Amino acid sequence: MPIERAFKTNRIILSETPTSITSVQGKRSDQSFFTNVGSFDLSGKTVLLRKSFDEVKVEYEVVELAPFDPKIARQVLNGDLQGLLNGNSSIELENTAFDAILDRISVDSTKIGTSIGTNLGGFISLAEDPKEHMEANDEPIVSIVTEQVENVQIKKISVKKTEIATLTSATAEDGLLNIAVTTGNPKGIEKVLKEIFEAKDSQIRPNIQQASPVSTRVVTAVKKDISTDVTNKAQKINNKVMADLGNPFQSESQLGFGSLGSSFGNILGAVMAKVRELTPAKNFGDVVSAFPSSVEIPLGTTVTNIQEADGSTNVAKIVDTDRSVSSQVRSSTPPYKIRQSVGEFNGTLTNPSYVFERVDNSEELELELMTSTRELTACVVDWSETFTNNYLDAEMVHKVQLGRVLEKHGNAFAVQLGIEGGIQFHYVIMRDGTIERGRPLSIEAGGFNPWHKRSVYVGFVAGYNAPEGIENPSIFRSSESITPEQWKSFDAFIDVFFKAVPGGEIVGKVDLLPEGVNDAPGFDVREYIETRYKKGTVYGESVRDNPNPKTPTEVVSTLPTKISHPSNPPILQKPNVRDALKKATKTLDTNTGKIKLPTIEELKAADGNLSKLVQDTGILTRDQQGFVDTVTKNFNLGSTQRIGAALENDGLLGAIEENIKQIDVIRNDLINNGYSYNEETDSWSKK
């Protein structure tokens, strides 16, 4: 740190241009010590004092300015942002919110009400939950106190039963002290026992634990002000963050900070100022530069400010947008990414804020299936086992399937399932035909499901062809519960699946389980695929013997048990050449029974002949259609003419069919040897 002196003057010219002045001191000749000079001007290397001193001493700093490089500057800024986010993680707040959710469930939800007359903790339900397959609910279930409350005196013991009996000529019994009706959740039970029956906490504890779905938390949760606790915790975290950001403008406003609170309170500007070690905007009109004074900006270079005087920011222009800053930085309206980060989906413990996205179109679905990080060779079709008046979306299916596990196995088991719990469907076909995403495609269905590896689980919102509450619902389990809109979406899904997963297998869940265990999805999926899509199977009747779908290598090397052929077209029907190009039959070697592989010379010849065959077939098709039109117009042709016309038409159709067969053979040879067909360019190329 340089120190320079001058004598008998009020001006000193420094040897170097200072980055900052540490101190300016002056001394008269009759003094033995220096005094600080607070009032001075600095211009370049010159320090000018208001008055002269016999001796002037200036201590200053000279920091070498960093050269300005926009690319490096952005990368450094991204690194600084990452460091700030690591130090102010949202995990603490998320954990607080999750604890509050569990506390709220433990006191506001109840196991009373699964059916009328349920008695838990000495309170009996007078109503029942209309939703099936739920172990607990947060709806108000009207309940009445009984004498079976544990450890609490509910009945009044009469010591004068004999006298009463003598006077009334009737047997006297003990009676209830009070009749109390309340909501059958732990909060309502606790209030009745404490305020009406004056029970102690130790007496209340076992009764509310019986009624609570989260018995391990209810004893402490019932004494909390849950909302206030969360608010206080959030406020503490917010105060810490604001302090770290230098308490920027409007951060202490009672209206809140940022876009949801006071105007000009810009959280982005404060964050960016923090990581750049700059002073945040303290007042309206303050500007925050993009770089500290230690960066030398070349002449003629325009640098965008972090925050302008009106409070707006230019963050998008000064950060490196090619790199992800942090998993905590998310768009306020995020687009759906095909390879979505699955960090938010956590099975049983999935955050309630998790969004189950809608599939907008078939192209999006096809790309998603084709780019899956999981190996896919099969699709399993299931249903939600719900009623015609249950209009569930993916989020509700998640809750229903989670509730069934809670009901059957309890809370501890559900939590233990972790990522395997919650919704099992990757795609949900809603009753209006909308397809929504369930569990992310990159996460396989729970291990307790058949064929959970290498498969996509698709579920209809269907099951019972009757409204909920009907008697003997099992007799209404039927595929008739599937709506026409759902069938259309299912067919569209199948089309996309076969495009994205060539050779893929589609089965029903009923095909994978022992007979009589499950009938989902209410129809024979394999027969549906064979009849409607002319697709054979490589599994046959042994599908149940396979714990998981075959690998892609196994699928290619396994012959189908039966090859499905389309029926011959009617005499006056125009063949669809494009559809013929898409069909895949296999050319087999009669000696080995395996797919016959052509030679290199045959492949080259096939590549050259394919376009000519397609062109010739198109000409034949045009001629045949023209002929058909002529015959149709001349409907009064005699019988001999009709026979001749039919024979001529048969000849054209035969030639077309023969060409299509050759096209089919060549096409399969090309596919088996790594070629792919592009419909847009109408060409084949090596993958």
Secondary structure as UniProt FT lines:
FT   STRAND          3..13
FT   STRAND          20..27
FT   TURN            29..30
FT   STRAND          35..36
FT   STRAND          40..43
FT   TURN            44..45
FT   STRAND          46..61
FT   STRAND          66..67
FT   HELIX           70..87
FT   HELIX           91..108
FT   TURN            112..113
FT   TURN            116..117
FT   STRAND          119..120
FT   TURN            121..122
FT   STRAND          123..125
FT   STRAND          142..145
FT   TURN            147..148
FT   TURN            150..151
FT   STRAND          155..156
FT   HELIX           161..168
FT   STRAND          175..176
FT   STRAND          181..183
FT   HELIX           186..195
FT   HELIX           201..211
FT   HELIX           215..221
FT   TURN            222..223
FT   HELIX           226..244
FT   TURN            245..246
FT   TURN            249..252
FT   TURN            254..255
FT   HELIX           258..260
FT   TURN            263..264
FT   HELIX           267..275
FT   TURN            276..277
FT   TURN            284..285
FT   TURN            293..294
FT   STRAND          295..296
FT   TURN            299..300
FT   TURN            309..310
FT   HELIX           315..318
FT   TURN            321..322
FT   TURN            327..328
FT   TURN            338..339
FT   TURN            343..344
FT   HELIX           347..349
FT   TURN            352..353
FT   HELIX           362..370
FT   STRAND          378..383
FT   STRAND          386..387
FT   TURN            388..389
FT   HELIX           394..409
FT   HELIX           411..417
FT   HELIX           418..420
FT   STRAND          427..429
FT   TURN            431..432
FT   STRAND          435..437
FT   TURN            441..442
FT   TURN            447..448
FT   TURN            450..451
FT   TURN            453..454
FT   STRAND          455..460
FT   STRAND          463..464
FT   TURN            468..469
FT   HELIX           473..476
FT   HELIX           479..481
FT   HELIX           484..500
FT   TURN            502..503
FT   STRAND          505..508
FT   HELIX           509..511
FT   TURN            515..517
FT   TURN            520..521
FT   HELIX           525..533
FT   HELIX           540..545
FT   HELIX           552..557
FT   TURN            571..572
FT   HELIX           577..582
FT   TURN            590..592
FT   HELIX           600..633
FT   TURN            635..636
FT   HELIX           639..672
FT   TURN            673..674
FT   STRAND          675..678
FT   TURN            679..682
FT   STRAND          683..686
//
